[in-house]
Amino acid sequence: MEWWNAGPVALMINSLVALSSYLHGSLGLTIIILTIIIRFAMYPLTVKQLRSTKAMQELQPKIAELQKKYAKDKKRLADEQMKLYREAGVSPAGCGVPMLIQMPIWIALYQSIIRLLAITPEDLLGLSKALWSWPVVYTMVPLNNSFLWFRLENPDTPLAVLVGVTMWLQQKMVTPDSTDPQQRSQSQLMLWMMPLMFGFLAMSFPSGLALYWVASNIITIIMQYFITGGWGGLSKSKGGRAVVKASIGKSSGDLKKRIAQAEQSAGITAMEADIVVPASTPEDEAGGDVSADKPRGAGYPGDAKTIRRQSKRSRGHRPKGR
Amino acid sequence: MQIKDKILPGKLLLLLAVILVLGGLLFSGCTVRSTPVGWSGVAVTDNALFVASLEGELVGLNKSDGNPLWTGCPLGTSKETVAVYTTPAVDGDLVYVGGYDGRVYTVSSTSGYRERVYPLDDNLESIVGGLVVSGGRVYFGCDDGKVYALSADEFRKEWEFQTGDKVWSTPVVSGETVYVSSFDKKVYALNVADGTEKWHFETEGGIVSTPLVYNDTVYIGSFDRHIYAVDAADGSLRWRSEVEADKWFWAQPIAYDNIIYAPNLDGKVYMLDTESGYEVAVPAELDSPISSSPVVVGDKVIIASQEGRVFSLDTSSNMVSTSIFTVSNDDEVIRAPLCASEGVVYIHAQTSKHDTLYAVDVETGREVWVPVSLS
């Protein structure tokens, strides 16, 4: 890994030190500024990632419908999903690939911060190997490790909590309020697991790293606000269910129009997925045509969550006389 | 739950990527950051050697054969191993040593029993620089940026002086003045009696190196890669070296016959005239960085490189020989300052978990006794 330490990590270390010369030698301020610079340098990738994420979220209802329809035909399901992605111009990996590209940069920044903190004499001695022959670099080290109320080489609990909170806010903004139970459970997992994990880690790592995470999260929140056009899941969180109810309460004409659009784009014949269907219903377990045995005119459950419109195909297969 | 399709949703892919990132960060965090290990120097008296091991014990050895005088005296509490970077200081029948746990210990040189601890119920911040005992006081610097003076007999604090940053160097006492350098780029001259400042001199980089007082002049190497000569009485600058090293000055320079020998982390030893600061010879180049303070034995300067080789520099020609000694373990490094007595140089070499004490005859390059494993 010598090439890694001598290349990207050394570049980050020396950049941090050189930048600190303009910031009164404050490592804390330098971490924040460099994080901002790098985030904006990778803005195109971030935009791509966020837009891809949003597009994927918007397709989730249609994907859910496809999954219900082709529950027993995996190959057809896969084909239809890929067709849907192609028509929408979305790649399933579009969310993750930009992030993977950014990973080496973030790891290099992370390692350079740890090395610059140089807590032990061994660390400081080792740091000397990474410094380039810039006069400003040699005269700035060691940097000032005090920032606000904490020391950057020591863990700080309030800052660790801030890591978790900002990460949760960032996640919440891009977490759709899905009506599909599987999607919802996945979203909840993402929403809580990462903030808790990072917050817990931040309690045992130097607060210089926590500072970097907080700065990065806040920048991401700001970017998301402008790229995705608003607070996203944060603004919908209180009225999440209202969205479902509002969808259900729309006029039948509007519903028909939306169904027609969905059918036109992906050949889907099932209902508009804003209407929640329980994960396990007798129809689901039976598979295939879900309304074959339900007599026409039989009372539909009054609860909006169980209302289900009969599909066109199923009408054609309804036994007569029932 | 049925697996509805074989294509991972984008979110699961993202989750997997995040877990991989987290794992990478965790692993890289664990491997990049080191735990304090220590590199204690050796203190020598007429008959004995004292050094702190990597296990946090003060070890006393017979100087003539390397046999232990007593079993190692553990420093710190029973639950922790204390890293020791300081060179012990011997005064009478007491050995003084500072630990990374922020405490100063005294150990009886005859029995090996721990006598006193300062502070008794608490601890200071880490002590990295060495201690010096002079005129009934113990002087040392600390990570909190202070220089402390304790009474040697009662082990009470007599005074403290606050610098601007960590003090990792060893104080040097000359007459009524104690000289100490700090990370705040300054060298201070303090009154030994009360710690009041006489003067300070500021360089352009942090200072880890211990000052050298020679011929009424204080010589100091700085992180700005220059050597400075400062008047010991008033702190005025006499000269700053024109030559600029490639890396930090870390080890204490030494002087012999009006020449300063200043080792550098770039692996070179810079030789400067004490009066003018001009180079008297091309820098002697070793094989690796030099963080260990050299010693003078006869008319030779003995220097150790980090990679475990010991070199002899002839002061008459200012030429360095090929290595006169190499530590036996390839993984061992030499970071601790060298110590010499009666033609023998004592070398404390270490890996991350194990350390060894060597005694080498400077003239022959042979080991005087079998290397002693300290941990």
Interface residues (C-beta under 8 A of the other chain):
Chain A: S52 T53 M56 Q67 A71 K74 L77 A78 Q81 P92 A93 G94 C95 G96 M99 L100 M103 W106 I107 Y110 Q111 I114 R115 L117 I119 T120 P121 E122 D123 L124 L125 G126 S128 K129 L131 S133 P135 Y138 T139 V141 P142 Q182 Q186 S187 L189 M190 M194 M197 L201 F205 L209
Chain B: M1 Q2 K4 D5 K6 I7 L8 P9 G10 K11 L12 L13 L14 L15 L16 A17 V18 V21 L22 G24 L25 L26 S28 G29 V32 R33 S34 T35 P36 V37 W39 A83 Y85 V128 D165 K166 W168 F183 E204 G205 G206 V208 F223 D224 R225 D246 K247 W248 W250 L265 P289 S291 R335
